[in-house]
Structure formats: structure tokens, C-alpha cells
Amino acid sequence: MSDGAVLALAGIERHFEQGGRVIDVLRGVDLAIMPGEVVALLGPSGAGKSTLLHIAGLLEAPDAGTVTIGGVAAAGLPDGARTRIRREKLGFVYQFHHLLAEFTAIENVVLPQLVAGLNRREAEKRATNLLERLGLADRLDHYPGILSGGEQQRVAIARALANNPVLLLADEPTGNLDEVTAGHVFDGLRQTAQQEGVAALIATHNPALAERMDRRVTLHEGRLTVL
């Protein structure tokens, strides 16, 4: 494991059985990401990008290998301990924003902080700061239904960062957006993650966005290659 890495994957293997045969989705994947580093995860559909993100996010167990987050060997921990790490150390952004429609932008970012035990005043201060940095200062009290797609995804990014995670995992976070909007959303994600000192692993099909990240890795036939 690389010293100081926020995320360290070593020898990750994942196999699935389909139609009586075993499919090797991940074959000995190694990856280390440092604090503040934004890494693009590339690969064709079906290459295993989402599977790798699920394993890194402790949502799925590897068949072999280790997952170390913030210096803690996490893959083999009991369910409760993995849930605690996900809640305290990880942030997730998906292709679909999954905002709560009955709550405003700021409320969507406040809620996970309240669940984590922060008082409302501090939670609102943190939410306001994140949303303003993502260009949504005039959208705090707007409901998701009247926000644009790009604005909704920026709220989702703020929500993912609300509890000060050490690692942000994003699965095609701009996949539903037009090229210009995707660029703006990605820039907000990258800049805010770097300002927060958060490591980020971002799966994307967009090579132009991948070029703007600190480093690019690609999955091909179950193996990870550094570009």
C-alpha cells in the first residue's frame, strides 16, 4: 500500500457466474489514491467500472484482495463497521442525483449532517458554504423540481461532501448532462474536492473530462492500466 493513500486497492478480484461459466470482471486490480487527488476511471460499458466503485465504497465484497480506506483494512469488517466507514469517510455521487423532491437544495445537504449528529446551525452553515462554492448561492431555497439538471447534480455533489469524507466515489456523474453543463459540473466537483482535500475516483465515458483530472486509469479485460 502506498503510504498516506486515502484509498488503496490491492489484488482485487471479482468473478461472476453466468450461463454456467465464470466471468472474470476484475483480475488483480491495484490502485492507490492520495489526498486531494482526482482520478478518472475509464473503460467501455461492461468493463467493471461500477463493480470497482462498489468494492471501493464497501457496497460489494471482492472475491480476493484488500480494500484499505484511510489506513483501515475495511473489506473484511462486519456490516456495522463497513456502514460506519461509508457514513463517516465516504461520499457517493451517481449518474442520477437522487435528491429528495420534498426538500430544498440546502435541506438536501443539511439532512445527512443531521443524521451524522451535527447540530442544525452548523449543518446549515456547512451546506450554505458548499452550495455557494458550487455556484448555487441563489438556489439554496429552490426545490429539485425547479432546478436544472446541472444544478441538481451540483446539489448532489454538495450532499456527498457534506460530512467531510476522505474519499469521493462518482459513477458517471455527468452522464445525463450536455457537454457544456457537464464541464461546469465537473469543474465544480474537481475544484471543491481539491479544496476539501478529498480524494476522488470518478468513472466516466467522457475522455475530455478525464483529461482534466490529475490521473487516468482504465479497465480492460479485468485489469487496470495507468494511462
Backbone as a ProteinNet text record, in pm:
[ID]
protein_1_A
[PRIMARY]
MSDGAVLALAGIERHFEQGGRVIDVLRGVDLAIMPGEVVALLGPSGAGKSTLLHIAGLLEAPDAGTVTIGGVAAAGLPDGARTRIRREKLGFVYQFHHLLAEFTAIENVVLPQLVAGLNRREAEKRATNLLERLGLADRLDHYPGILSGGEQQRVAIARALANNPVLLLADEPTGNLDEVTAGHVFDGLRQTAQQEGVAALIATHNPALAERMDRRVTLHEGRLTVL
[TERTIARY]
83.7	0	86.8	50.2	124.3	102.4	210.9	199.5	116.4	21.5	-59.7	-176.3	-196.2	-306.4	-440.4	-536.7	-671.8	-741.3	-724	-778.4	-665.2	-658.4	-560.5	-630.5	-633.7	-686.7	-568.8	-567.5	-455.7	-507.9	-474.6	-510.2	-659.3	-737.4	-883.3	-928.3	-1005	-1063.2	-1213.6	-1286.5	-1432.2	-1476.5	-1548.9	-1591.6	-1743.2	-1806.2	-1949.4	-1972.4	-2074.2	-2110.9	-2230.7	-2219.1	-2326.6	-2333.9	-2453.2	-2472.7	-2379.1	-2346.8	-2260.8	-2112.4	-2075.4	-1932	-1897.6	-1772.5	-1725.3	-1667.5	-1714.2	-1665.3	-1575.7	-1453.3	-1357.6	-1373.1	-1445.1	-1468.7	-1347.1	-1290.8	-1170.8	-1065.2	-944.8	-839.3	-712.5	-700.6	-579.3	-561	-665.6	-660.3	-588.3	-490.9	-418.8	-438.3	-466.8	-484.1	-467.5	-393.4	-379.6	-408.6	-487.9	-524	-487.8	-419.9	-370	-468.8	-455.7	-545.7	-545.7	-663.6	-677.1	-658.3	-630.8	-607	-739.3	-761.9	-882.8	-843.4	-893.7	-852.3	-970.8	-949	-1051.5	-1041.9	-1157.9	-1165.8	-1236.8	-1162.6	-1214.2	-1231.8	-1306.6	-1327.2	-1461.7	-1477.7	-1604.1	-1714.4	-1838.1	-1950.6	-1930	-1955.1	-1936.6	-1796.5	-1707	-1568.4	-1551.3	-1648.5	-1638.5	-1615.1	-1634.7	-1609.8	-1701.6	-1830.7	-1924.5	-1892.9	-1855.5	-1818	-1698.8	-1600.1	-1482	-1519.3	-1606.4	-1651.6	-1728.5	-1812.5	-1888.3	-1794.9	-1690.2	-1593.9	-1517.4	-1474.1	-1402.3	-1491.7	-1623.6	-1718.1	-1776.7	-1723.4	-1766.8	-1913	-1963.6	-2100.5	-2104.6	-1988.9	-1976.9	-1841.9	-1838.6	-1714.1	-1637.2	-1505.4	-1426.8	-1415	-1388.3	-1362.1	-1221.2	-1133.4	-996.4	-940.8	-838.9	-776.1	-819.3	-757.2	-782.6	-824.7	-910.4	-954.5	-916.6	-829.9	-785.9	-829	-903.9	-954.9	-906.4	-830.5	-777.2	-693.2	-620.9	-533.3	-601.5	-731.9	-807.6	-839.2	-799.8	-835.6	-984.5	-1063	-1207.2	-1290.2	-1241.3	-1326.6	-1380.5	-1301.7	-1342.9	-1411.2	-1442.4	-1505.5	-1651.5	-1709.5	-1852.9	-1937.2	-2064.1	-2153.2	-2161	-2175.5	-2189.6	-2067.8	-1949.8	-1826.1	-1810.8	-1848.1	-1840.9	-1940.8	-2059.3	-2159.2	-2108	-2041.7	-1987.7	-1880.8	-1795.8	-1693.2	-1758.9	-1860.1	-1929.2	-1990.1	-2048.7	-2115.1	-2015.1	-1902	-1808.6	-1695.4	-1661.7	-1541.9	-1565.1	-1685.5	-1708.8	-1822.9	-1810.1	-1918	-1944	-2071.8	-2108.9	-2187.6	-2153.4	-2229.3	-2259.3	-2386.8	-2427.9	-2471.3	-2498	-2542.9	-2676.2	-2762.6	-2889.7	-2874.4	-2920	-2888.1	-2955.3	-3073.2	-3144.2	-3168.5	-3198.2	-3233.2	-3373.9	-3399.8	-3533.2	-3619.5	-3722.3	-3800.3	-3874.5	-3908.3	-3987.4	-3901.8	-3769.9	-3678.5	-3603.7	-3570.5	-3496.8	-3352.1	-3279.8	-3138.9	-3061.2	-3075.9	-2999	-3042.9	-3172	-3219.4	-3164.1	-3149.5	-3090.9	-2947.2	-2875.8	-2736.9	-2727.8	-2825.2	-2828.4	-2862	-2957	-3009.3	-2902.8	-2810.4	-2710.6	-2623.3	-2605.7	-2527.7	-2604.5	-2735.5	-2817.4	-2817.5	-2825.2	-2820.8	-2688.2	-2581.1	-2448.6	-2429.1	-2526.8	-2519.3	-2479.5	-2462.2	-2426.7	-2550.8	-2532.4	-2648.4	-2691.1	-2817.1	-2873.3	-2798.7	-2760.6	-2694.2	-2563.4	-2482.8	-2356.3	-2379.6	-2482.5	-2514.4	-2555.8	-2636.4	-2679.9	-2562.6	-2472.4	-2353.5	-2267	-2245.7	-2165.4	-2233.4	-2363.7	-2438.2	-2433.9	-2452.7	-2450.3	-2314.2	-2209.2	-2073.3	-2047.9	-2085.6	-2063.3	-2144	-2270.6	-2355.8	-2310.3	-2265.6	-2214.4	-2088.5	-1999.9	-1877.6	-1905.7	-2019.5	-2059.2	-2148.2	-2156.6	-2228.3	-2377.8	-2426.6	-2570.4	-2617.7	-2549.5	-2584.6	-2728.4	-2780.3	-2917	-3018	-2977.5	-3066.8	-3087.7	-3044.8	-3048.7	-3188.9	-3288	-3424.3	-3511.3	-3449.5	-3523.5	-3538	-3652.8	-3675.9	-3616.8	-3577.3	-3515	-3594.5	-3726.8	-3810.1	-3796	-3746.8	-3729.9	-3582.6	-3496	-3354	-3323.7	-3225.4	-3181.1	-3108.1	-3084.5	-3012.3	-2874.4	-2804	-2671.1	-2675.5	-2776.3	-2790.2	-2822.8	-2909.7	-2943.7	-2819.6	-2735.9	-2617.1	-2516.7	-2510.7	-2421.7	-2471	-2602.4	-2656.3	-2615.9	-2622.9	-2583.6	-2436.2	-2352.5	-2210.5	-2191.8	-2262.1	-2254.4	-2299.3	-2405.6	-2454	-2347.6	-2280.6	-2178.5	-2059.5	-2033.8	-1920.6	-1959	-2087.6	-2137.9	-2073.4	-2049.6	-1997.4	-1845.8	-1778.1	-1631.7	-1570	-1609.4	-1549.5	-1402.6	-1329.9	-1191	-1183.6	-1291.9	-1292.3	-1427.9	-1424.7	-1546	-1544.4	-1653.5	-1667.7	-1782.3	-1756.8	-1858.4	-1869.9	-1993.5	-2019.7	-2092.9	-2019.6	-2075.5	-2156.7	-2097.8	-2176.1	-2227.7	-2170.9	-2218.8	-2279	-2309.4	-2354	-2485.2	-2571.4	-2702.1	-2703.9	-2587.7	-2581.9	-2520.3	-2557.6	-2494	-2348.3	-2271.9	-2126.4	-2086.4	-2149.7	-2113.9	-2148.5	-2270.1	-2311.9	-2225.3	-2193.2	-2107.4	-1972.7	-1917.2	-1790	-1798	-1906.1	-1923.1	-1939.4	-2020.6	-2043.8	-1914.8	-1841.8	-1717.1	-1616.3	-1604.6	-1511.3	-1546	-1676.5	-1717.6	-1681.7	-1702.8	-1669.3	-1519.1	-1440.4	-1295.3	-1240.1	-1280.7	-1228.2	-1266.4	-1392.5	-1437.6	-1370.2	-1356.4	-1288.3	-1143.7	-1075.8	-936.8	-926.1	-1017.6	-1017.5	-1040.7	-1123.2	-1155.1	-1047.3	-954.4	-852.6	-905.3	-1015.2	-1080.3	-1021.9	-988.8	-950.1	-1076.5	-1066.6	-1185	-1150.4	-1238.7	-1230	-1358.6	-1345.6	-1461.6	-1465.7	-1568.4	-1588.9	-1655.5	-1601.7	-1657.8	-1630.5	-1723	-1700.4	-1648	-1636	-1603.1	-1451.5	-1381.8	-1236.1	-1191.9	-1273.8	-1236.6	-1234.4	-1332.2	-1333	-1219.2	-1193.1	-1085.9	-951.1	-929.6	-803.7	-782.4	-890.2	-879.1	-855.7	-849	-823	-674	-635.5	-493.3	-428.6	-508.7	-453.9	-567.1	-531.3	-631.5	-588.2	-684.4	-661.4	-775.8	-749.2	-853.7	-864.5	-987.5	-1013.8	-1027.1	-952.5	-960.9	-938.9	-1038.2	-1032.7	-996.1	-1054.4	-1039.2	-915.1	-830	-704.9	-702.3	-634.5	-627.2	-495.3	-502	-383.4	-374.9	-258	-237.5	-206.6	-280	-259.3	-155.3
-119.8	0	124.3	223.6	349	422.6	467.7	540.8	665.8	688.1	808.9	803.1	691.6	681.3	682.5	754.4	753.8	623.1	579.8	452.8	368.3	245.1	151.5	18.8	-17.5	-146.3	-234.3	-357.6	-446.6	-585.3	-629.6	-763.8	-790.7	-688.6	-703.7	-794.6	-897.6	-988.3	-998.4	-1004.8	-1023.1	-1107.8	-1214.7	-1309.5	-1327.7	-1347.4	-1375.4	-1499.5	-1577.8	-1694.1	-1659.7	-1686.7	-1654.8	-1764.4	-1823.8	-1928.1	-2045.7	-2079.7	-2194.7	-2168.1	-2044	-2012.8	-1896.1	-1889.5	-1785.5	-1669.9	-1549.8	-1428.4	-1353.4	-1330	-1256.2	-1107.2	-1036.4	-893.5	-812.9	-846	-778	-883.5	-860.9	-960.7	-895.7	-895.8	-844.9	-695.2	-617.8	-472.2	-409.3	-325.4	-246.5	-98.9	-19.7	124.6	196.2	305.9	390.2	534.6	603.5	742.4	824.7	935.9	1020.4	1132.1	1194.2	1303.6	1415.4	1461.8	1570.8	1531.7	1405.4	1359.1	1318.5	1365.4	1332.7	1240.9	1118	1014.9	973.9	969.1	924.6	773.9	708.2	565	545.3	499	482.6	335.1	310.7	174.7	163.9	70.2	53.4	4.3	17.3	-36	-185.6	-230	-370.3	-407	-309.8	-339.4	-364.5	-320.1	-341.7	-216.5	-99.5	25.7	38.5	13.3	24.9	-78.4	-197.9	-301.7	-256.7	-198.2	-150	-38.7	53	159	101.6	2	-60	-126.8	-189.2	-251.5	-146.1	-40.1	69.2	136	140.2	203	108.9	-13.4	-113.4	-151.4	-137.5	-179.4	-323.2	-373.4	-507.6	-563.7	-692	-753.8	-814.4	-797.9	-864.6	-1013.6	-1091.5	-1233.5	-1256.4	-1161.3	-1166.6	-1025.3	-1002	-871	-791.4	-675	-590.6	-450.3	-391.1	-252.5	-177.6	-78.5	-0.4	143.9	196.5	332.9	409.7	515.8	594.8	513.8	415.7	332.8	215.6	199.8	91.3	-16.6	-140.7	-252.5	-278.5	-248.5	-236.3	-348	-417.4	-509.6	-622.8	-671.3	-785.9	-751.9	-624.4	-583.6	-627.4	-639	-668.5	-559.3	-592.1	-498.8	-363.7	-365.2	-240.6	-151.1	-210.7	-133.1	-76.2	-155	-103.3	10.5	-3.9	103.2	230.4	218.4	335.6	404.3	326.4	385.5	456.7	394.8	460.3	592.9	593.5	714.5	823.5	786	884.2	922.3	835.4	858.9	866.9	826.3	816.8	907.7	959.9	1033.5	972.2	964.5	899.3	995.9	997.7	1074.1	978.3	973.3	881.4	959.1	885.9	948.5	1020.1	961.4	1023.8	1082.4	1204.4	1279.3	1224.8	1163.3	1104.8	1205.5	1330.2	1429.5	1401	1445.7	1431.6	1546.9	1515.5	1617.2	1711.5	1664.6	1747.5	1840.3	1838.2	1923.4	2016.5	2135.7	2232.3	2188	2263.7	2232	2228.9	2332.8	2338	2227.7	2196.5	2090.3	1954.4	1931.7	1806.4	1789.7	1900.7	1894.4	1895.9	1952.9	1956.5	1819.4	1749.4	1625.3	1521.1	1488.4	1387.1	1430.5	1561.6	1610.1	1592.8	1614.5	1593.2	1445.8	1358.9	1215	1176.8	1244.7	1216.5	1279.5	1358	1412.5	1557.9	1628.6	1770	1852.1	1962.4	2045.8	2124.5	2165.7	2226.2	2353.2	2435.5	2561.2	2534.6	2443.5	2411.9	2342.1	2258.7	2188	2286.2	2384.7	2484.1	2570.7	2601	2679.2	2602.6	2475	2390.9	2375.4	2351	2333.2	2459.7	2573.3	2701	2723.3	2695.2	2714.2	2626.9	2500.6	2409.7	2451.6	2482.6	2519.4	2649.5	2744.6	2869.6	2844.6	2759.2	2728	2653.9	2587.5	2517.5	2603.1	2733.8	2827.4	2829.8	2790.7	2782.2	2876.2	2987.5	3081.1	3130.1	3141.5	3191.6	3079	2956.8	2841.7	2765	2818.5	2745.1	2698.3	2783.9	2753.3	2699.3	2659.5	2603.8	2451.9	2400.3	2256.3	2192.2	2065	1999.5	2011.3	2009.1	2011.9	2137	2246.4	2369.5	2402.3	2308.4	2323.7	2255	2306.1	2240.4	2111.4	2028.6	1903.7	1926.9	2027.1	2058	2107.6	2188.1	2238.2	2124.6	2034.2	1920	1835.8	1816	1733.8	1804.6	1937	2010.2	2002	2001	1978.7	1839.7	1740.6	1604.3	1597.5	1674.9	1679.5	1741.8	1852.2	1915.8	1818.7	1745.3	1646.7	1539.3	1494.2	1390.8	1439.8	1570	1627.6	1680.1	1676.4	1744.7	1695.9	1566.9	1511	1494	1576.4	1578.7	1440.9	1374.9	1244.1	1258.7	1148.3	1148.1	1100.1	1031.4	973.9	996.5	1048.6	1069.4	970.5	896.3	799.6	844.6	860.8	913.3	822.3	781.2	690.2	765.2	803.3	879.1	1000	1087.7	1196.4	1300.2	1303.5	1398.6	1327.9	1200.1	1119.5	1163.7	1232.2	1274.6	1420.4	1484.2	1628.3	1656	1769.8	1810	1846	1858.3	1873.4	1996.5	2109.8	2233.9	2224.4	2179	2166	2065.1	1954.3	1852.7	1912.3	1996.2	2060.1	2148.5	2226.7	2313.8	2232.7	2128.2	2044.7	1976.3	1922.5	1855.6	1951.4	2071.4	2168.7	2200.3	2213.4	2237.5	2122.2	2001.2	1882.6	1877.5	1892.4	1882.5	1990.8	2114.5	2224.3	2211.1	2174.1	2162.7	2045	1932.9	1817.3	1851.5	1921.7	1957.9	2056.9	2153	2248	2177.8	2073.2	1999.1	1895.7	1873.3	1771.4	1630.3	1614.3	1484.9	1412.4	1285.7	1202.9	1165.7	1154.7	1123	1024.2	924	829.6	844.4	887.2	923.8	839.4	754.4	675.6	763.9	763.1	845.8	783.6	809.7	773.5	893.4	1007.3	1132.1	1155.6	1131.8	1147.5	1291.5	1389.1	1529.4	1563.2	1514.6	1537.1	1460.7	1339.6	1259.5	1330.4	1399.7	1471.3	1582.1	1631.7	1741.9	1693.2	1561.4	1506.9	1489.5	1462	1451.2	1328.6	1223.4	1096.7	1015.8	929.4	847.6	701.3	616.3	472.4	410.5	298.7	235.7	87.6	37.3	-105.2	-171.2	-278.7	-353.4	-500	-579.9	-724.1	-756.3	-678.6	-706.3	-650.6	-587.9	-534.2	-382.7	-320.7	-174.8	-128.3	-34.3	19.8	170.2	218.1	361.8	424.6	531.7	598.8	709.2
0	0	0	-76.8	-78.8	52.1	114.2	240.2	220	310.3	305.6	210.6	141.8	46.2	119.4	63.6	117.3	81.6	-43.4	-90.1	-145.5	-98.8	-153.7	-182.5	-308.8	-351.1	-390	-341.2	-370.2	-407.2	-528	-571.1	-577.5	-614	-614.7	-728.4	-692.3	-790.8	-767.2	-877.3	-867.5	-985.2	-953.1	-1054.9	-1045.4	-1159.1	-1163.5	-1248.4	-1210.5	-1290.1	-1376.7	-1502.7	-1596.8	-1702.4	-1713.5	-1814.5	-1798.5	-1673.8	-1647.8	-1663.4	-1689.6	-1699.2	-1609.4	-1567.6	-1476.8	-1557.4	-1525.8	-1591.7	-1494.1	-1534.6	-1450.8	-1478.8	-1392.3	-1412.6	-1368.9	-1254.5	-1204.4	-1174.7	-1225.9	-1212.5	-1157.5	-1027.1	-964.3	-976.8	-946.5	-960.1	-841.6	-870.4	-769	-800.4	-696.5	-716.6	-584.4	-584.5	-465.4	-504.5	-422.6	-448.3	-325.8	-347.9	-240	-206	-89.3	-52.3	-156.1	-194.4	-289.1	-434.4	-460.3	-597.3	-661.7	-784.7	-859.6	-975	-971.4	-1066.7	-1153	-1284	-1378.1	-1396.4	-1391.4	-1416.6	-1550.2	-1649.2	-1784.9	-1818.5	-1925.9	-1971.9	-2040	-2132.3	-2203.6	-2110.8	-2154.8	-2077.6	-2056.7	-1933	-1901	-1858.5	-1853.3	-1816.6	-1667.2	-1586.7	-1442.6	-1361.4	-1423.2	-1351.1	-1228.7	-1248.1	-1135.8	-1028.6	-1069.7	-972.7	-889.4	-954.9	-882.6	-785.1	-828	-738.1	-620.1	-644.4	-535.3	-434.3	-482.8	-392.7	-314.6	-383.8	-315	-211.5	-239.4	-147.9	-44.4	-37.5	62.1	45.6	-76	-105.9	-157.3	-193.9	-250.7	-207.2	-175.1	-128.5	-245.3	-248.8	-353.6	-323.6	-426	-405	-351.1	-378.6	-325.9	-325.3	-241.1	-235.7	-114.6	-97.2	19	-22.9	60.2	43.2	169.4	156	271.2	251.3	348.7	341.6	462.8	437	547.6	642.4	588.9	671.6	738.7	718	780.8	677.3	705.2	618.5	636.6	532	550.7	490.4	388.9	313.6	399.7	496.3	575.5	706	727.9	853	857.1	976.1	986.7	921.9	892.9	823.5	894.1	1026.3	1101.2	1088.2	1091.3	1079.9	939.4	836.9	699.9	680.1	736.5	727.7	792.5	905.1	973.9	889.7	824.6	738.2	620.6	560.5	448.9	494	611.8	661.5	697.7	755.9	810.8	715.5	622.1	541.4	391.5	345.3	200.9	156.9	35.8	-28.5	-164.6	-204.5	-329.7	-418.5	-547.7	-647.5	-762	-802	-906.8	-1031.2	-1139.7	-1264	-1242.3	-1160.8	-1124.6	-985.1	-967.7	-844.8	-720.2	-732.7	-618.2	-505.7	-540.6	-438.6	-386.3	-264	-205.4	-254.3	-333.1	-403.2	-309.4	-189.3	-97.4	-12	-33	42.5	-52.4	-3.6	-84.4	-102.2	-185.1	-208.7	-78	2.6	127.1	222.9	225.6	314.1	273.2	142.2	95.2	142.3	160.1	205.1	357.4	422.6	569.3	627.3	565.1	622.6	657.1	568.1	606	723.3	739.3	852.4	983.5	978.9	1098	1137.2	1036.9	1063.5	1129.6	1088.8	1145.5	1283.1	1328.1	1463.8	1475.6	1364.2	1370.3	1403	1475.8	1507	1383.1	1380.3	1259.7	1217.9	1312.9	1277.7	1203.4	1255.6	1189.8	1056	1051.5	926.7	817.6	853.5	754.6	709.2	801	764.9	666.3	693.2	605.1	468.8	468.5	343.5	258.9	322.2	250.2	186.2	260.9	209.8	87.8	95.7	-16.5	-139.3	-119.2	-232.3	-297	-216.8	-273.1	-355.3	-306.5	-379.4	-509.7	-515.4	-637.3	-726.5	-696	-781.8	-763.5	-644.9	-622.3	-511.3	-495.6	-388.9	-398.3	-519.4	-537.4	-557.1	-522.5	-539.9	-409.1	-298.8	-171.8	-135.5	-157.2	-115.2	-228.2	-337.8	-450.3	-434.5	-475.2	-472.3	-598.2	-590.2	-705.4	-834.5	-825.3	-944.6	-1028.4	-969.4	-1046.7	-1071.9	-1037.4	-1068.9	-1201.5	-1273	-1396.3	-1360.5	-1463	-1439.5	-1381	-1433.5	-1381.4	-1238.6	-1206.1	-1069.4	-972.7	-1015.1	-930.4	-900.1	-1001.8	-979.9	-890.4	-896.9	-806.4	-662.1	-643.2	-508.3	-459.8	-548.7	-511.9	-472.8	-541.3	-507.5	-369.5	-343.8	-211.4	-103.6	-129.7	-32.2	-5.8	-111.6	-95.9	-13.6	-17.8	55.6	193.1	224.8	344.6	472.9	484.8	609.8	609.1	528.9	526	499.9	390.9	361.7	324	335.7	289	144.9	98.2	-36.2	-100.4	-223.5	-302.8	-419	-434.5	-542.9	-631.4	-760.2	-851.6	-973.1	-1002.9	-1114.5	-1224.9	-1328.4	-1441.5	-1393	-1310.3	-1250.6	-1348.7	-1469.7	-1570.5	-1691.1	-1677.2	-1789.8	-1851.2	-1774.3	-1825.4	-1869.3	-1872.3	-1898.7	-2035.7	-2093.5	-2218.7	-2193.1	-2300.1	-2287.3	-2207.4	-2235.1	-2165.7	-2017.7	-1988.1	-1848.9	-1775.8	-1842.9	-1782.3	-1742.4	-1829	-1797.5	-1674.9	-1665.1	-1548.1	-1420.2	-1428.2	-1309.5	-1267.2	-1364.9	-1330.7	-1269.3	-1326.5	-1270.3	-1125.2	-1096.4	-959.3	-868.4	-915.9	-836.7	-809.6	-914.9	-900.3	-808	-830.4	-750.3	-604	-578.5	-440.6	-371.5	-441	-383	-348.5	-438.5	-412.7	-297.7	-290.2	-179.3	-46.3	-48.7	73.3	106.7	15	36.9	24.3	-51.6	-67.1	-187.8	-170	-283.6	-359.9	-492.3	-572.2	-682	-697.4	-807.5	-887.4	-1014.3	-1094.8	-1221.2	-1231.4	-1353.1	-1457.4	-1578.8	-1685.2	-1821.3	-1914.9	-2054.8	-2134.3	-2068.5	-2136.9	-2135.2	-2246.6	-2246.4	-2223.8	-2266.6	-2246.7	-2097.9	-2022.7	-1878.3	-1811.3	-1857.6	-1799	-1812.2	-1924.4	-1946	-1844.2	-1782.8	-1687.1	-1544.3	-1526	-1393.5	-1371.5	-1248	-1214.1	-1276.4	-1288.2	-1337.3	-1399.3	-1494.1	-1561.6	-1556.1	-1522.1	-1525.6	-1605.1	-1668.7	-1749.4	-1718.4	-1718.6	-1700.3	-1837.1	-1856.6	-1982.8	-1951.7	-1983.6	-1959.6	-1816	-1724	-1581.6	-1517.1	-1594.7	-1538.3	-1550.8	-1457.3	-1452.6	-1509.2	-1602.6	-1666.6	-1641.4	-1606.1	-1586.3	-1720	-1755.6	-1884.6	-1872.6
[MASK]
+++++++++++++++++++++++++++++++++++++++++++++++++++++++++++++++++++++++++++++++++++++++++++++++++++++++++++++++++++++++++++++++++++++++++++++++++++++++++++++++++++++++++++++++++++++++++++++++++++++++++++++++++++++++++++++++++++

